[in-house]
Amino acid sequence: MTTANFVKLSGISFAYSSESETISQFDLTLRKGETVGLVGPSGCGKSTLLRLIAGLAAPAAGSIEINGKKMVDEKRFVQPEKRGIGMVFQDYALFPHMTVEQNVLFGLHRLSGRLRTQRLEEMMELVQLEAYRKRYPHELSGGQQQRAAFARSLAPKPDLLLMDEPFSSLDADLRGEIRLQLKEILRKAQMTSILVTHDSEDAQIMCDRVVRMAPHVSFS
């Protein structure tokens, strides 16, 4: 990993109402290939921060820069689909009427047929789902669904991957196994990523660095 800041959040503030700020003057930087965990109690703004980075909401103040490109500041707001960001949610958000390979191919429509096939093969191998590519989400275990969700998010080669409580629906035994698998997947993909979790063990195992958030206050 390089020492240069690949992702930079500066002075981010956001409020759902005029009475109080959910996030106040929040700063965060990530190096390329680094995984940073955001932990803290409910209501401290962890998931809201991911929405701001993804462009699903706009901050009241501050700026966001990814891979040398300004995504938002007082003068500009880049739309979500143009930010080069992948997301993995706690419910996986796989399309139930599509097979594993169809889910992965969904985000690759801009590539030629040959390149789409090549990228699909790379993803199937990366997440070790070659034997399950023709199965539908309901035919997969929780861990397999999670790996399929990662493959779909990583397939377009995003600059940044955002993960919002990706292990919350897994039982304890599977959770421990899949954390290690996904950590290795991120390492092999050299992916820069942010993990939101309320579980400090998730963050310690998955992440290179942990940032603890509290309502109105942040420590990094």
C-alpha positions in Angstrom: 0.0 0.0 0.0 1.1 3.5 -0.7 1.2 6.3 1.9 -0.8 8.8 -0.3 -4.4 9.5 0.6 -6.5 7.6 -1.9 -9.8 8.6 -0.1 -10.1 11.8 1.8 -13.1 13.1 3.8 -12.7 16.6 5.1 -15.0 18.4 7.6 -18.1 16.3 6.8 -21.2 17.4 8.6 -24.8 16.2 8.2 -28.1 16.6 10.0 -31.5 15.0 9.5 -33.1 17.9 11.2 -32.2 21.5 12.2 -32.1 20.6 15.8 -28.9 18.5 15.9 -26.1 17.2 13.7 -25.7 13.4 13.1 -22.2 14.0 11.9 -20.1 17.0 12.8 -16.8 18.0 11.2 -15.7 14.4 10.4 -12.3 13.8 8.8 -11.0 10.4 7.5 -8.3 9.3 5.0 -7.6 5.9 3.5 -4.5 4.7 1.7 -5.0 2.6 -1.5 -5.7 -1.0 -0.6 -6.5 -0.2 3.0 -9.6 -1.4 4.9 -10.8 0.9 7.6 -13.5 -0.1 10.1 -16.1 2.3 11.5 -17.5 1.2 14.8 -19.8 2.8 17.3 -23.3 2.7 18.8 -26.5 3.0 16.9 -27.2 6.6 15.9 -23.6 7.8 15.7 -23.8 8.2 11.9 -21.8 5.2 10.6 -24.3 4.2 7.9 -25.1 7.8 7.2 -21.5 8.4 6.4 -21.5 5.6 3.9 -24.5 7.1 2.2 -22.7 10.5 2.0 -19.6 8.8 0.4 -21.8 6.9 -2.1 -23.7 10.0 -3.1 -27.1 8.8 -1.8 -27.2 11.9 0.4 -25.4 15.2 0.4 -23.4 16.6 3.3 -24.3 20.0 4.8 -20.6 20.8 4.7 -17.3 19.3 3.8 -15.7 17.6 0.9 -15.1 14.0 -0.4 -12.3 13.0 -2.7 -11.7 9.5 -4.2 -8.7 8.5 -6.3 -7.7 12.2 -6.9 -11.3 13.2 -8.0 -13.5 15.6 -6.0 -16.9 14.0 -5.5 -18.5 16.6 -3.4 -17.7 20.1 -2.0 -19.5 23.4 -1.8 -19.4 23.7 -5.7 -20.1 20.2 -7.0 -21.9 16.9 -6.4 -21.0 13.9 -8.5 -23.9 11.5 -9.0 -23.7 8.0 -7.4 -23.3 6.1 -10.6 -20.3 8.1 -11.5 -18.3 7.8 -8.3 -16.8 4.3 -8.9 -18.1 2.9 -5.6 -19.3 -0.6 -4.8 -21.5 -1.4 -1.9 -22.3 -4.6 0.1 -25.3 -4.5 2.4 -26.4 -6.6 5.4 -29.2 -8.2 3.4 -26.8 -8.9 0.4 -29.4 -7.3 -2.1 -28.9 -10.1 -4.6 -31.5 -10.2 -7.4 -33.6 -13.3 -6.5 -34.6 -14.0 -10.1 -31.0 -14.1 -11.3 -28.4 -16.8 -10.9 -25.1 -16.1 -9.3 -23.4 -15.4 -12.6 -26.3 -13.2 -13.8 -26.0 -11.2 -10.6 -22.3 -10.7 -11.1 -22.7 -9.8 -14.8 -25.4 -7.2 -14.0 -22.9 -4.4 -13.4 -20.7 -5.2 -16.4 -23.1 -4.2 -19.2 -20.6 -1.6 -20.4 -18.0 -4.2 -21.3 -17.8 -6.2 -24.5 -18.9 -9.8 -24.4 -15.4 -11.2 -24.2 -14.3 -8.8 -21.4 -17.6 -9.5 -19.5 -16.9 -13.2 -19.7 -13.3 -12.8 -18.6 -14.3 -10.6 -15.6 -17.0 -13.1 -14.6 -14.5 -16.0 -14.6 -12.1 -13.9 -12.5 -14.8 -13.1 -9.9 -16.1 -16.7 -9.7 -12.5 -17.9 -9.0 -11.9 -15.1 -6.5 -14.9 -15.9 -4.4 -14.7 -19.7 -5.0 -18.2 -20.0 -6.4 -17.4 -21.7 -9.8 -19.6 -24.7 -8.9 -22.5 -22.5 -7.9 -22.7 -20.0 -10.8 -26.0 -21.4 -12.1 -27.8 -21.4 -8.8 -30.2 -18.8 -7.6 -29.7 -16.9 -4.3 -32.3 -19.0 -2.4 -30.3 -22.1 -3.3 -27.2 -20.8 -1.6 -26.1 -20.8 2.1 -25.7 -17.5 3.9 -22.0 -17.5 3.4 -22.3 -18.3 -0.3 -24.8 -15.5 -0.7 -22.4 -13.1 0.9 -19.5 -14.1 -1.3 -21.8 -13.7 -4.4 -22.7 -10.2 -3.2 -19.0 -9.4 -2.9 -18.3 -10.7 -6.4 -21.1 -8.5 -7.8 -19.8 -5.4 -6.1 -16.1 -6.1 -7.0 -16.8 -7.1 -10.6 -16.9 -3.5 -12.1 -13.5 -2.8 -10.3 -14.7 0.1 -8.1 -12.3 2.5 -6.6 -13.8 2.1 -3.2 -16.0 -0.7 -1.6 -18.4 0.3 1.2 -19.7 -2.5 3.5 -22.6 -1.9 5.8 -22.9 -4.5 8.5 -22.2 -7.3 6.0 -22.1 -10.1 8.7 -25.1 -9.2 10.8 -27.4 -11.9 9.3 -24.8 -14.8 9.7 -24.7 -17.1 12.7 -21.7 -17.0 14.9 -19.9 -20.0 13.4 -20.3 -18.9 9.8 -19.5 -15.3 10.7 -16.0 -16.3 11.9 -15.3 -18.3 8.7 -16.7 -15.8 6.2 -14.8 -12.9 7.8 -11.5 -14.5 7.1 -12.6 -15.5 3.5 -13.7 -12.0 2.7 -10.6 -10.4 4.2 -8.5 -12.6 1.8 -10.8 -11.6 -1.1 -10.2 -7.9 -0.4 -6.5 -8.5 -0.1 -6.3 -10.3 -3.4 -8.4 -7.6 -5.1 -6.2 -4.9 -3.6 -9.5 -3.2 -2.7 -9.8 0.0 -0.7 -12.7 -0.4 1.6 -14.7 0.9 4.6 -16.5 -1.5 6.9 -19.4 -0.3 9.1 -20.1 -2.6 12.0 -21.3 -2.5 15.6 -19.1 -5.6 16.3 -15.5 -4.6 17.3 -14.3 -8.2 16.6 -15.5 -7.8 13.0 -13.5 -4.6 12.7 -10.3 -6.0 14.4 -10.2 -9.1 12.1 -11.2 -7.5 8.8 -9.6 -4.1 9.0 -6.1 -2.5 8.9 -7.3 0.4 11.1 -10.4 1.1 13.2 -12.1 4.5 13.6 -14.5 4.8 16.6 -17.5 7.1 16.1 -19.8 8.6 18.8 -22.8 10.9 18.4 -21.5 14.4 17.3 -17.8 13.3 18.0 -15.3 11.2 16.1 -11.9 9.9 16.9 -9.4 8.7 14.2 
